[in-house]
Amino acid sequence: MRGSKDTGKGGGKGRPRSLSLGGRDAMVLMLTWAAGSVDAISYLGLGRVFTANMTGNAVLLGLAIGQGQGFAALRSVVALAGFAIGAAIGAVIVERAQKGGEWPPGVSAALAVEGVILGIFALAWHFPWAVRSGGVVYALIALSAVAMGIQSAAIRHLNVPGIATTYITGTLTSFMAGVVGWLGAADLSSAARPPEGAVAAAAQPSRRKHTARLQAAVFIVYILAAVASSIIQARRPALVTLAPLVAVALVVAIGSVRHRRGQLAPQ
C-alpha cells in the first residue's frame, strides 16, 4: 500500500514530477512559441534578419558581407550583439538568484525582464514610422535580440536535456540521438537483469522516450509559431507582436503562482 501511494504521489519512479508535461514542459513549449514568433516577425518585418536563431543569422551575415550588402550585414551584427548582451544579462540574473527546484526563481525573474523588453518592442512596433525609419528598425532588432538572449540564458539554466527554445538545430540533433538511444535500450529490455536494478532499468527508457517527445514538440511548436506569425503579419500586422509577449507573460505568471504554492519546489 505504501509503495503504491508513493508511486501515485510522485508520478511513478520512472516518471518524476519534474518531467510532467503539465508543468515545466508546457512552459518550455510556450517559450518556444515566443521564439518562433519573434524569428518570423524579425525576418518578415525587420529586413530579413533573425533575432532568436543566431545560427541562421550568422549565415545571413556572411551572405550579406559576401554580396556587399552593408545594411543587411549591419542588421545581422546588431542582432548578434543584442543577443549576446541579452544572454549576459540573463546569465547574471539566473546565477545571482536562489537556486533549486525544477523552475528556479531566477528563471522567472529573467523571463520577467524579457517580457518587459518584448512589451517595449510591441509598443515601438505600433508606431506608424517604425518600419520606415532605419534607426527604429535597428532598435527593434536590438530589443527583440536582447529578449531572446535573455530567454536562451534562462532555458540553459533549466538544464532540460537537449532542449533550446531559440534554435532547433541542436534540439533536432538531440532528438534523433535520443531516439536511436531509446530504440537501442528497448532492444535490450528483454535481457535478464538483476532484481535490484529492475526499477532503474525500466525508468531509463521511459525517461528517454519522454525527452524525445518534448524535443519533437519543441521542433513542431517552433514551426507552427512561425506559420501563425506569418499569417497574422500578412492579415493583422498590428497584432503580430502580441503572440510572443503573451506567451512569455503566461510563463512568468504560471511560474510565479506555482512558486507561491510550492509546486515548483525542489524535488
N, C-alpha and C positions, 0 to 999 in steps of 0.2 A: 504493500500500500504506500509506504513512504517513497519507494522508488518511483512509482507511477505518479505520485504527487509532485515530486521534484521534476520529473520529466515534463509534466504539464506546465508547471510554473516557469521553467526555463526554456520551454520550446523544444526540448529534446537535447540530449547531449551532442548529437550530430548536427543540431541546428540552433546555435545560441541566439539569444535575443538580438545581439549586435548585428546579425545578418538578416533581421526581419525586413521584408520588402515594405511593410507599412511604416517603418521608421526611417533609419538613415538612408536606405536605398532610394526611397521615394524623394527625399530631399536632394540627393545627388542627381537624380534624374531631372528635377526641376531646375537645378543649376546648369545641367547640360542643355536644357531648353533655352535658358537665358544666353548661353554662349553661342549656340547655333543661331539664335535670333540676331545677336549682335554681329556675328560674322556676315550674315545675309544683309543686314542693314548697312554695314560699312562697305561691303563690296558693291552693292547696288546704288547706294546713296552718297557715298563719300569718295568716289573716284577709283573704284576697283582696287580696294585695299582691304586686307584682313586685319582686324584688331583683336581677335581671340586666337586664331590659328597662326602662330608665328612661323611655323614651318612653311606654310603656303606663302606667307608674307615675305619671308626671306627669298623665296623663288621669284616673287613679283619684283622685289628689289633688284635681284640680279638681272632679270629681263629688262627692267627699266634702264639700268645702267648700260647694259649691252646695246640697247636700242637708242641710247642718247635721250631718253625722256626724263629730263631733270625734275619736273614737277611730280611725276609719278614716283620717282625714286625718293623724293623728299617726303611724300606721303607715307611711304613704307618706313623710312627712317624715323619719322615721328611716331608711327605705330610701334615700332620696335623699342624706341626709347621710352614711350609711355608704358608699355607692357613691363619693361624692366623696372621702372620706377614703382609701378603698382605691385609687382612681385616682391620688391624690397619692403614696401610699406606693409603688405600682408604678412610677410615673414616676421617683421618686428612686432606686429600686433599679436600674432598667434604664439610667438615664442615668449613674450612677456606675460601672457595671460595664464590663468590657472590651467594646470594640466589634468588629464584623466578623463575617463568616460569615452563613449563611442562618438560623442559630438562635443568636444571641449568648448567651454565658453568663449575662448579666443577665436574659434571659428565663426561663431555667431557675431562677435564683435567686428571681425574683419569683413564679414558679409554685410553688416550694417553700414560700414563705411562705403563698401561697393554700392549698396543701394542708394546712398546719398549722392554718389557720383553719377549713377545712372539717372537719378532724378534730375540733376542739373543738366545732364545730356539730353533728357527728354524735353526739358523746358527750352533749351537752346535750339533743339531741332524744330520747334514750332515757330521760331522767328521766320518771317517770310524771306528775309535776306540771307538766311543761314546757308542755303545750298548755292548761293550765287557769290558769296564773299569768300575768297581764298583763305583769309585769316580765320574765319569762323569754321571753315571745313577742317583746317588743321587743328583747331581747338576741339572740335567734335571727335576727330580721330584720336587725339591725345586723351580725352576724357574716357572714351569707350575702351581704349587700350589699357589705361590705368586700372579701370574697373575689372577688366578681365585678368590683369596681372594679379590683382588682389585675390580674385576668386581662385586662380591657379595655386597661389600660395596656401590658401585656406584648404583646398581639396588635398593638396600634398600633405598637409599636417594631419588630415584624417587617416592617411596611410591605408586607403582601401586598395587591395591588391589589383594591379593592372588597370586602374581607373584614372583617367584625366578628363575633365569636362570641357576643356578649351581646345582640345585637339583629339582626333580619333585614330591617328596612325599607331601610336603606342597601345591604345586600347584594343584596336583590331588585332595587332600582333599578339598581345597578351591573351586575347580571346582564343585565337587559333592554337597558341601554345597550350592553353588551358584545356581546350577540347581534346587535343592529342594526349595530354597527360591524363585526363579523366577517362578517356577511352582505354588507355593502357592500364589504368588502375581497375577499370571494370573488367577487363580481360583476365586480370589476376584475382578477381574477387572470389572465384570458385576454389582457389588453392586453400589448403588446410592452414589454419592459423592457431596459435596458442590461445586458449580461452581467455587469458587475462588481457590479450591485445585485441580481442574481437570488436569491442566497442569503438576503440580508437581507429581501427582499420575501417570500420563501417562509416565513421564520421568523415574521413578524408574524401572519398568520392562524393559524398553529399556536399561538402564544402566547395569542392572544385566545381561541381555542377551549378551550385548557386552563384559562384563568382562568374562563371561563363555566362549565365543568364543575365546577370547585371551588366557585364561588358557588352553583350549583344543588345541589351536595352539602351545603353548609352549610345551605341552606334546608330540605332534606329531613331531615337529621340533627337539626336543632333541633326539628322537629315530631315526629319519631319518639321523641326523648328525652322530650318532654312526654307522649306517648302511653304510653310504657313506665312513666314515673314515676307517672302517674295510676293505672295498673293495679296497680303494686306498692303504692302508698299505700292503695288500696282493699282489697287482699288481705293484704299483709305490710308494714304501715306501719313496723315496726321496721327494715326493710331499705332503706327508700327513700333514706336519706341516703348509702348506700354507693355509689350509682351515680356521683354527681359526684366523690366522694372518690377512688374507684378510677381514674376517667378521668384526673384531674389527676395522681395518683401515677404512673400509667403514663407520662404525658408527661414528667414530671420524670425518671423512671428512664431512659427512652429517650434523652432529651436528654443526660443525664449520661454514659451509656455511649458515645454517639456522639461526644461531645466528647473523651473519653479516646482513642477510636480515630481521631480526626481526621476523621470522616466529615461533620462539620458545620463544617469549617474554611472560611475564605474561599475563594471560587472564583477 
